[in-house]
């Protein structure tokens, strides 16, 4: 009898001990972070890399027992919404976030979506991190949007200056998709090139986003004989085909863009023709990536089968939200507290080697700190992977 | 000028092949297959998987695309379109079904093949350069020739095979064909499978040139509809003519109108509106359908 009782107690004790971590995990409060962006259609790659970066990091943090903010520990729940790159859907997505009590949202991915959600975000006390560049979203009186990456009007001048000084570029041509983002990026690119004294030999050729053969599109551009061909706001889907068509037409000059690209997509779509292609990336090159970044890439790959190089930048937004909340727990329910903290906030950047910091910047471009500080890493594609050309900083 | 014509012919060959499958399905079943572009994309992804992921030769990928899409087309016709056509006399029922299948295939493609642009390495290297008057990569020439060969093979099949003749009879007069002993449901299924197979084949061919991504389906369907509206819906020769006309218009427009911005498709759509107002049945279609 005693033996049976002993066994019962032992079993109960073992079950209790084994379930303790699980209970702790379950007892954590939940912190919902939203994502409103494009995860379907031709630009799906932009939003999917955002969403998956957030989900990978959230799962990792939850596995470690959650995130301690103030006195409470939270499990992170990502609430995604596909806006299909449609501003009306983006508004619906932001309204859904408001109804769900979400105060921090990553996205939208494009200019018109980001502009469209502004009233909803401001009325409902939501801070959002667009990957879109309209300055009016980040300059006063707007105060709820925080630029989640480096804008083209910040990276473009740096790239053109580097190429002018180091590669002897004198003549530039621009080609852009006939959509608001690429067109506005082309305009600011032309302005930056002209300000540097470069001659713009072609600046009005555009293409439909669903173009499948770029040879006729690029023919007049290549005939203008530029030293540098800028693919303004080019999507990862179109970049390899544009590069391939330009090279097949006999173009031997430089090709660059200010958007993030994926090495495997370039490799499959353009192969060695993409060698020398210059684009903007995040901190995943071996010279810059920390062990945490390497582990993030591994976890992302395990979770979704394949890594997306665009996530090198997209990994940051969630980290900024959580670290700022840790710095001021009152901001969980009150975004005004978040805004107050942004001005002085500083934390270690876990994704980069050395003493890099997470901090808000943007004073020069926007007159207020409404941009996350991510490294301006300019990459050159070579032999199937990116190599760092130079690293800059934005403010 | 020579370059514009060469670009137009290359574009026309691939467009004609895309439009053929769509017009075949329309002529047999009076169904506007809005999922045709998604089938094209699916075919591209199948070839990509076989060639890049499994490391098999390109020709195997092409066959795999043809077979997978033919089976998919047959299944879609038998289990989805045939019951709807049987039970509903309203055309919009099949249109809604086709739109639903398009959305479904988009979701399936995202699930199985991911969000990234995919491509198969060039199957032939090198560029034909005739004194800078015509510049055409060899792989485009090869794909253009293959597309034209497939169009010829398709026409021969429709004219000289028993199945092809049965399908043409069905397209001309369903009741008369039925009275002559043509099995309507069987040949409708074969026709749909053939149409889907053509979409898959083009996807497989073009994945080596243009690559393929999740969002290409819708715009491809729109272009295919444009071609069959130009040539005449349900007419094989009309689809081929429509494909080459659209290819040539696009090539000329992108070169001649490039100085005025991206107005090529604006001009094409405006021209099509005027053309349809004058000849609503298209170039080779009949006014009575």
Interface residues (C-beta under 8 A of the other chain):
Chain A: X39 X40 X41 X42 X43 X44 X45 X48 X49 X178 X204 X205 X206 X207 X208 X209 X210 X212 X213 X215 X216 X217 X219 X220 X236 X237 X238 X240 X241 X248 X249 X250 X262 X264 X265 X268 X269 X270 X271 X305 X306 X308
Chain B: X3 X4 X7 X10 X11 X52 X106 X110 X114 X115 X116 X117 X118 X119 X120 X121 X122 X127 X129 X132 X135 X137 X206 X209 X210 X211 X213 X214 X215 X216 X218 X219 X220 X250 X251 X254 X255 X258 X259 X261 X262 X265
